[in-house]
Amino acid sequence: MEKKKPALLKKFIASQELSALVPLIIMILISTIIQPAFLSPANIFDILRTASFTFILAVPLTYLMASCQMDLSIGATTAFGGVIAAIASNAGLPLVASLALGLLAGSFVGLVNGILVVRCGLPGFISTMGMQYAVNGLISVITGNNAVLGLNGAFKAIAQTRLFGNMSLVVLYALVIGIAGHIVLKKTKYGREVLAVGGNRDTAYLSGIDPDKKHIQLYTAVGFFAALTGILYASRFSSAQINAGQGTELTIMASVIIGGSSMFGGSGTVVGSGLGCILFAMITNALIVMGVSTFWQKVVFGVILILALFIDRYRRSKSAGG
């Protein structure tokens, strides 16, 4: 029995999710001491709702980063999906058709990203950054640089509906997507193949896995879920904002990295990404409750992003050292 305890402790310390769990616990303790109302049910549900929007996109991004790729166009794709769906809805299309068009628009952006990276051999970092500018420009042309207003009740109900009084329906969406994402990544052949591609592309190829096909699939999935997030944002705010996903790229990436996934591929954890998203949502909420300026919020986010990179580097060095 005594031998099992150190083994369990060692396993806990080596856990990928620990880098997000520890600061999350510390944040809860500090915030509760400073502001006891921080743990009120209403505030907790608000934090979960905020985290749910980013987590829905963090799930496919976990897969993409685990395969050793990244996507900086997710913010623009988020806004694009919401704008296309909102315009279609206002044009009189049925709700299902409007949502489908928004999701197809996001998926198309993701597919183009995948083709540029895989078939054209462009660096993912630069090509997706270029796509971000292109999509943002397209949004401005389509909307005249104005938000799309006048959404109908059915569209707004998608994200504004609440369960049990306080819990947003978006939390349920995120929970279902998160559970499915975790099971596929950890328990299925597809998940193992994604991790294998990120761990060693050549070895994966020799094992019969097609890395190019996987990357195109994952880029397309990221575009799909970015558009879904944009649609949910449009529903929540009763309008499709042209800057709905602006600034979320690095925040979501930091959430994924600090949650235990490596930006250099080979490892990924959906549970850790969820904890990372909650951590960032909690930090934003705590700073607002404490009356801290939004400028300082950006400073905190920047520091956490740098910290996430150091954590990722440390994990990789420990893994390489056995």
N, C-alpha and C positions, 0 to 999 in steps of 0.2 A: 504494500500500500504506500509506503514511504517513497518507493522508487517511482511510482506513478505520478506523484505530485510534481516533482521537478520536470518530468516529461510533459505533463499538461501545461505547466508554467512556460516551458520552453516553446511549446506549440502556440500558446497564446501570444507570447512576445513576437514570434515569427509571423503571426497572422498579418495578412496584407491589409486588413481593415483597421488595424490598430492605429495607424498614422492619422486616421480620421476620427476614430472613436475616442482617443485620449483627449485631443483638443475640444471635441464636442462636449465631453463630460466637464472639462475645466470651464468651458464657456457657460454651461448651464449653471454651475456653482457660482461663478463670479456674477453673472447676470441676476441670479436669484437673490444674492446677498445685497447687491446694489439696488435692485428693484424687485421686491417680493411679488409684485403682480405679473412678473415675467412668465411665471408658470401657470397663469390662469388658463382655463380651458379655451377661452376665446382667442388668446394670444398663441397658444400651442397650435390650434387649428389654422390660424393665419400663417404661421411658420410652415406648417405642412403643405398648405396650399401653394405658397410661394415656391417651396422646394419641389413640388410636384411638376410644375411647368418645366423646370430645368432638368429634372430627373428623366422625364419622358424622352428628352433628347440625349441625355447622358448615357442611357442604356445602349443605343446603337453606336454612340461615339466610343463607348468602352470596347465594343467589338472592333471598331475601326482602328483604335489605338493599339489594341492587343495584337492586331495584324501588322503593326508597324507603319501605319499611315495616319494622317491627320487632315482635318477639314476646317479651314478658316472662313468658309463661306456660310456657315450655319446660321449666323445672325441675319444675313441678307435673305437666305432661303426661308427662314422663319417668317419674316415680314412678307415675302413674296407669296407664300402659301395662303396667308391670311387675307392679303389683298385680292388675290385671284378668286378665292372662295366668296369673299364679301361682294365683289363686283358681280359675280355670277348670280348670287342670291338677290341682289338689288335689281338685276335684269329680269327677274321673274322665274328663274330656273328653280325646280324643286330643291329642297334642302339637300337630299342625298346627292343629286347631280352637282350641286355647287361645291359640296365638300369633296366629291370625287375629283373635280377639276383642280381644286386647290392642292390636293394630295398628288395628283399627276404632275402638276407644275413643279412641286418640290422634288418629286422623284426624278423628273427630267433633268433638273439642275444637278442632282446627285449623279445621275447616269453620265452626264457630260463631264463632270469632275473625274469620274472613274475612267472614262475613255481618254481624257487628257493625260492622266497620270500613268495608266497602264499601257494604252496603245500608242500614245505619242511620246511616252517616256519623260514627261515633264515632272519636276519636283513638286510633290504634293503641297508643300508649304507655300510656294510661290504661285502655282497655278490656281489653287483655291482662293488665295488672296485676290488674284486677278478676277476670278469669278465673283467674288464678293463685290468688287467695284462695279462689274458689269451688271449684276442683278440689281444692285442699289440704283444704278442709273436707269435701268429698265423700269423699276418701280416708280421712279420720279416721272418718267415719260408717260407711263400709263395713268397715273393718278394726278398729274399736274402738280406733284409735290404736296398733295393734300391727303388727309386721312379719308377713308371711305366710311361715310356715316349712314344712318338710316337702316340698320340691320333689323330684321323682323324678330318677333318674339321667339320663334322656334330656334333660330340661329343663336340668340342670346342665352337660351335655356341650356345649351350644350355645356357651358362652363359655369353658369350662374346658379344652376340648381344645387340645392343643399340637402344633405342627408342628415337625419337625426338632429335637425335644428342648426348645427354649426358647421358640420363637415362638408366641404365642397365636393362635388361629384368628380372634380379633377383629381382629387386624392385617390379615388377609387380607380380611375383610369391608370394613374401612375403605378398603383399597387399591382394591378393585373399585368401591366407591361413589364414591371420589374420582376415579378415572380416568373413570368414566361421567359424573360431574358436570362435570369439566373439559371433556370433549369436547362435551357438550350446550351448555354456556355459551359456549364459544369457537368452536365449529365448526358450530352448527346455527342454523336460523331462529328456533327457540324461544328460544335463549339471547340472540340479538340483539334479539328483541322484549322480553325481560325488561329488558335494559340500556336499551333505548329508552324503556320505560315509566318507569324510574327517572331517566333523563336529562331527559326533558321529556314529561310525561303528555299535554299537549294536542297536541303534535306527533305523538306516537305514535298518539293517537286519530284524528287527521286522516290518518294513514298506513294506517288500516284495522285497527289493533290495538285490542283491547278490554282496557283497563287493569283494569277491575273483575274480569273473568273471570280474568286473570292473577293478580291479588292473591288471589282466593279459592283458586285452584289452589295457589299457593305457601304460603298459610297452612295448607291441608290437608296439603301435603307435609311441612311442618315438624312438624305434629302427628303424622304417620305415623312420621317418623324419630325424633322424640322418644320415642314409644312403643317403637320398636325399640331405642333406646338403653336405655330402662328395662328391657326384657326381657333385654338382655345384662347389665345390672347385676345383675338378679335371678339370672341364671344364674351369673354370676361369684361372687357372695357366697352362693349357695345359699339365698337368701331374698329376698323382695321388701320392701325397706325403704321406709317411707312418706316418708322424706326423701331418697330416692336422688338426685334431681336438684337438691336445695336448694343455692342459691348458685352454680349453674353458669350462670345466665342471663347475668350481666355478664361472667363469665370467657370464655364462648364468644363473646359479642359483641366483647369486646376482642381475642380471637384473630383474629376475622374482620377487624376494623378495622385492627389492626396488621399484618395480612397483606396489606393493600392495597385492601380494599373500603371504600367510603364509606358512612357511615350516612345520608347524604343522597341516596343513589341514583346511578345512572348508571355505576357501575364495580364490578367484582367479580372476584375471582380465587380459584378453588378451591385452586390450588397455594399461594398466599399464606396462605389460611386453614389449610391443613395445616401450614405452617411455624409459624404462630402458635400452633396447638394443641401442637405439639412444644415450642415455646419455653416455654409455660406449664407443661407437664408436666415439662420439664427443670428449670425454676426450683424447682418443688415438690420434685422428687427431690433436687436439689443442696442445698437448705436442710435437708431431712431428713437427708441423708448428713452434712452439716456440724453437725448437732445444733442447728439454729436453731429457736426456739420457733414454734409455729403462729401465734401472734399476729403475729410479724414477717412470716410468710408473707402474711398478710392485708394488712399494710402495703405489701409489695412488689407484690402484685396490684393494690392501689388506685393506687399510683404508676404502674404500667404502663398501667392503664386510662386515667388522665388523660393520660399520654404518648401513648397511641393516639389520643385525641381531638385533641391538638395536631398529631400527624402527619397526621391526616385533614384538619384545617383547613389545614395548610400545603400539602398536595397539591391541595386545591380552589382555594386562592388562586393557586398556580402555574399550574393548568389554566386558570383564568379570565384570568390575565395572559398566556396564550399561551406 
